[in-house]
Amino acid sequence: MAYLNDLASLTDELISAIASSQNIHKGPGQRFLEAHRESTFRTLRYHNFIRTNQFEVEDHLNGHEERFRVTGRDVLADEFRKRLDALAPLRNKWSPDVLHFILELADQPAQKSDVADLYRLTQPEEETQPKLRWEDIAREDGWQEERALWRNIDYRPDSDDEDDDLVEDLLRSRTSLDSLSTTTSTEDHHESAVQGLAAKTPEGDNLLDQVKESQAWRQVDHAVDGEGRSKKVPISTLQLLRESLFMLGGLETSFYGSNCEPVSTHQLIGVSWQTHKALISSFAECGRKILPLRQFVSKPQQVPLLQVFQDSLQKALHLLDRKLAEIQSRYASIKSDTVVSLLSILSELGPFLSPLYVLSSIVRQLQEERNAHAFRYLELLYDAVGIAQIEGSQATYELLGDIFFDCFQVYLKPIRLWMEEGKLLPGDRTFFVSESSTRQPLHLIWENQFNLLKTPDGSLHAPRFLQPAITRIFTTGKSIVILKHLKRSDLLSKTRIINEPPMDFTSVCQFPGYDDFAPFSELFNAAFSAWIQSKHHSASATLRKLLFDSYGLSQGLDALQCIYLNSDSSLSDTFHTAIFRHLDTLSQSWKDRFTLTEIAQEAFSGRVDAYRLSAKLNPRHVAANPSEARASVRTSLPAISLVYQLPWPVRIIVPDSAIDQYRVLSTFLLQLKRAIYVLTHPILNLNLNTPKDSDFSLSQKYPRYYLLKTKILWFCNILLTYLTTLVFIPATDKLTADLRNATDVDEMVTAHRGFLSRLMKESFQGTKLEPIREAILDVLDLAIKMEHSHQAELVCWEDEDMETSRLSAVASPYSSPVKKGVGKTGGGSTEKGRRRVEDEEEEKELEVQVEAALRRSVSGVAGAGGGYVPYPVAMRNCQVEFERHLRFVAGGLRGVARASREEAAAKWDLLAEMLEVGIKD
């Protein structure tokens, strides 16, 4: 009940206040007030409206701020937030209602708001002069002495003339008082209001007639002449100008259709139809050109990059609308004689329409292209700015430049996020970097986790003018990601440049001292390169320093060169000799990867971390028979490979594919060392003694063998010298210098990849030199076959010599039978002698197996018929094959060197010249 009483009393006060202002307390008005009082009370009592939701209002305000930032109006968003923060301590219970009312009045604030308007709101200045009061006026005019002013006047008809004179004087003075007064009594205000309503402007009818006359052409019926054609409605130049300006402003007009085509039912007074048609067609052409712009800005866009372009187009159209309004204001109220010239208006609008024509062509091209990317208009704008600069149209150049950089700022946001934090915006289809959906190992993050997007035709999914800098942008973001995985991203805060170079039209193209003749493309590339460098250098330099100082990149490369490239021959020879010894003794232990790992760790422990080194075998290349394993460099040796585990950051520079190339080079060196080892380390130390009374010697008996052995050994040493001094050492020195001079990880990866590519080409491992490599391997196999044949021949010779000696001893009368029990020297040494005999028997058994394998190797140099080839014939065949392979290798290298323009051509030519020394004419 208390609520209803309060509501009733407030309603009475409201109705009384309204009635007092209208002076309707008495008479019929009283009943009218009572009816309205009941109706108002009933409406207020049973209303169904609740209070304004303050949380919804807050969400709307935050949404406006976010929209300002999305559309690139960060300054407006900051000012909006500043005023919301200032309003917070001043809020009361009516604040949500007021703010809701303001939100309801808002009309596209992101497009129509101007920050400059905020600075026009100033506090009113306080009046320093004293206020004017009625007491002061009465004192100055002497009203206080005129007592007749305040006398009650009798308005009855029977009053005397004196009273009438007094009334006239009083009314005259009251009229003068009303003209000065701003606050009068209720009766005086009512009388003046009635007089004001009764007054009429003498020129009102004339103005109305003028308006009707100016619009009379709209109501004219189209008459038909004698030929049945409709007559043209005559119009004035001012009417055509007004309608044309409305059409250019995007409004509906009577002289132009919806697509800005001219209507042929009107004609200018005193002008031929051809002239009228030419004039109106000129305006229509202007309207048709800018019509796509107005249609584009009227459609909502969802992509932020297109939203900012739409906002820029609205600003450009607003400049035209302001110019149209200025022209309209000149002809709206003409005070003096004015010449209305349509041609002059067209030429006056020309500088404002020219940039819009270019923008309209860009919009039209976007609409015509199928599946155009969101950043496509940036490429078109970029080209348009350059063309405007070349044509010398300064106004168009500046307007298009401002629009381009305003839109480019939105495209820079994902680039800045990627280069500063290594993050990608989810669902962003305009950026050119994508992330793999699968989680990659740490050492593969650089290579496989992130990729550059490409279009179906193979080009980068990025604006054309940014493609030269795409690699640096991509590298910087990946560097940030790697630093985060290393937990060292805090180092960037010490080296990052706080103030990045500005990217706006004034800073890029109109900086102090700029060259007017510098092309826009060069100005943009220079500015954007400086912007990229401000973020690229710090991340790349930090990661590069960590790789060298904290993760031992140099030490890792030295270890790889020692293990795979034999940079330390003493260590590599130790490892190789152990393997060759196992092969020659037909031992099976070399096939055990644990044994190989132990041998490798013992050999290289002085230069590398032994715990990182291991060995493995490829079963596909392992020969089943021990004799076959040592019969050729193509079997078993390629199965051996060493594995050196590098820290995962170093594996970014040296990926697994690079390790495979190192292994190929290591296998080639191992094969070369095998041939040299076979030629310099005979398998059997045979006891070959000639009769004392004979001048016979091995060099005299086998001159062809020793000549061929010397040549093959010379060939192997030439190759080893070439690889060591002309290939590995220069390439290693160049790699060290390139890594030190690299600015980022990508350049380091490229330098190491180029290093290995150079080694593979110069070491005959490429597909182009595959025949030459096969010929070299044939020579290495030839060395093994020759040595095995010679050893077999020596075994046969030794057997014959031993048989001859045995027969001579048997036939000699001085021979005596061998006594049994020679080894028995005493009871205590019986067991020791027995063991010695068993060891000797095992050694003899092993020698027998080796000799049998050597005899079987003679079949390797058999003739085409498959029969046995005598030793001299076999040596001669080996010599012929060597000469043929040598000529092929030398000639092939010479031909490839002459046909190629690569850096390795000079080295191939030098090696060919070295090998030609051993070729007989």
PyMOL commands that set and color helices and strands:
alter all, ss='L'
color gray80, all
select helices_A, chain A and resi 2-22+28-45+54-70+74-90+95-105+109-112+115-120+134-141+143-145+147-150+161-180+186-198+204-214+216-218+237-248+273-297+304-332+342-368+376-391+394-421+442-449+464-485+489-495+505-509+520-549+553-564+569-584+589-591+593-604+610-612+619-621+626-631+637-639+650-653+656-680+698-701+703-741+745-762+770-811+827-861+871-899+904-918
alter helices_A, ss='H'
color red, helices_A
select strands_A, chain A and resi 233-235+266-268+433-435+450-452+613-617+640-644
alter strands_A, ss='S'
color yellow, strands_A
deselect
rebuild
show_as cartoon
